[in-house]
Amino acid sequence: MSVDGWNTVLVLGGTRSGKSEFAESLVTDAPVVRYIATAPEGDPEDTEWATRLAAHRARRPGSWTTEETTEDPRRLADVLESAEPNETLLVDDLGGWVTVLLDPDHQPADDLATIAELAEALRGCAARVVLVSPEVGLSLVPTTPLGRAFTDALGAANRAVADACDAVVLVVAGQPVWLKPAATMIAQSAPAVAPATSASATAPVVASLADAEPTPEVQLPDVLTHAPPAAPNQEPGNPWAAPTMALPMVATGLVIQPGMELPMPDEYAGPQAVDRLATLDVPGAGLGVLDRVVGFAAGTQGTSTPRAWSSVRVLLLHGDHAGGGSAGTVAGESARRAAQARAGKGALARLAAESGASLQVVDAPAAAPMEDQPALSPDQVESALRYGWRLAEQAADAGVQLLVLGACGAGTEAAAAAVLAATAGAEPPAVLGRVITDSGEIDDAAWMIRCAAVRDALHRTRRSSRGAKDILAELGGGDIAVATGVLLGATARRVPVLLDGPVGVAAGMVSRDLAGQARHWCLLADHGGHPAVRLAADVLGLTPLLDLRMDLGEGANALVALPLLRSVLALSAALPVHPSLGGDDETDPAADEPHPSYPAVNDPYVNDSDPDLAEPDFAEPEPAGPGPASTGADEQPASGWRAG
């Protein structure tokens, strides 16, 4: 929601500038929003004012709660002081608040003292707050004493609140211009633009951060399988395969900031694809809940007749978390799983080979004990986010149509639980799954140690900022940070992501505050019976398609479901329209021919007693070579990336 590292934002703008809509967009992905209405109801006969208020109310989602402070302007400061850290407040607007403050019913009053109280309450507010206020300083000086009093009071309020807020943005004709802090707010809220192709296009950006230290480039891990085939719907000129935006490149590399305007799936193609299913010659009651797969694929591909994903890449993120969060895990087990995948062995690699998916094993930086210290440094978070973005870009450039996020690491479930507690107000014991030993027994002692580690980490960071990058640094760790970068990069390149497990959904929760559009490019095949996945899916609005309750490892569960999802897409694309709705009723002549492996049932020349005809003659399959997940004997294992 908020700008990176800041919890309070002031949105200024003139009349009909779009300031309220922009402020609402900053909090649209918050799980709960408390809307603080400050404007008085006005004259009952003023229908135009009543229409404006009704339009504001109609835009608010049903999950938002509304609270009014029109009776007492001093109550706004009380609301800010009593707000909880997990709350999100939207105050709209200070112009109405000043109007009530100057009302004769509230006089005599010390206006400046009340404004100072508001600013002080804002500085100490623990919640995330977005305030909206009219900018009247650019207009003419009013000719009436009352008009001048309003302008003076609102100008004083805007200055005091802007000084107390962490960030200030001015909305002009619907276009946001960040005023504070000006040095680092670089095109983060601008619409998608074409990639910069010349030095002059990037010179202003580089100049603003000229003193930044360059970050050494890191080598992406090799793709450990065959090159994916070219996508059939990614011809040159296809807008759904092209890059959608160019983020500013500075001396430190890619700049990832909250509030980025990334693309959304086609809002019309999805419903049209689902409606089209009702017209197809589908036997029985249809596809059931799997029609959501068709709608999702249609929206992300930009067509009402989506194709099955022919090119899929699995990203296996390997990153351990030290401390109590990894209690109950066998030392070195995650490294063994990662090496196993690199060698084309194990459940994940074999499932990837069966699906014809490529596989990349990514070594994320190890996380420090979150109960004692930050899991990562801020520089490591920045590197991990950019690295994940580059992984998604590399996949998009290779023609990958679907990414599958997987993870193997000690302590990942505890880190995901801590992220959910910080972003969704979850109770750690409620989202931490049972600890199962290698022998299949439940280890309650290890589970309690993990709960204690998450509790201590939350207590240590209780006064810390809840910005996206702060959560990754304090609690998330390297694998969740890289996964977040993957989600953002995939969204920018319009590549859908199949989530599976706590790391993926935790990254989805963090990505909301960087770009709320990312969750719309995510699909959750199965919750796996994991409480953290269930909660995050509910907050993100992701409905699991299946209820298989498998536990093959994060990423492997999704690959089990992938053939089913592909089959649904292939079926929806190939079936004709039902004859009753004008479809072709001609029968394919080839359909009347028996399968060459089977004798015709009504063939008079078939002798049922002939042993050669008793069963069809199936050819023995040829021995399979190295699976697509294998690197071969002569290929060297990929060197993993580790941020120092």
NORWO-V116222 format. One record per helix or strand of 3 or more residues. SS is the DSSP state (a for helix, b for strand). FROM is the first residue (numbers start at 1). TO is the last residue. If there is no record, write none. Layout:
ss=SS from=FROM to=TO
ss=SS from=FROM to=TO
This chain:
ss=b from=8 to=13
ss=a from=19 to=26
ss=b from=34 to=37
ss=a from=47 to=59
ss=b from=65 to=68
ss=a from=75 to=82
ss=b from=88 to=92
ss=a from=94 to=101
ss=a from=104 to=106
ss=a from=111 to=123
ss=b from=128 to=134
ss=a from=145 to=164
ss=b from=167 to=172
ss=b from=175 to=180
ss=a from=199 to=208
ss=a from=269 to=277
ss=a from=288 to=301
ss=b from=312 to=318
ss=a from=324 to=326
ss=a from=333 to=342
ss=a from=346 to=355
ss=b from=358 to=363
ss=a from=378 to=397
ss=b from=402 to=408
ss=a from=412 to=424
ss=a from=428 to=431
ss=a from=444 to=460
ss=a from=468 to=476
ss=a from=478 to=492
ss=b from=496 to=499
ss=a from=502 to=511
ss=a from=516 to=521
ss=b from=522 to=524
ss=a from=531 to=540
ss=a from=556 to=574
ss=a from=579 to=581
ss=a from=589 to=592
ss=a from=611 to=614
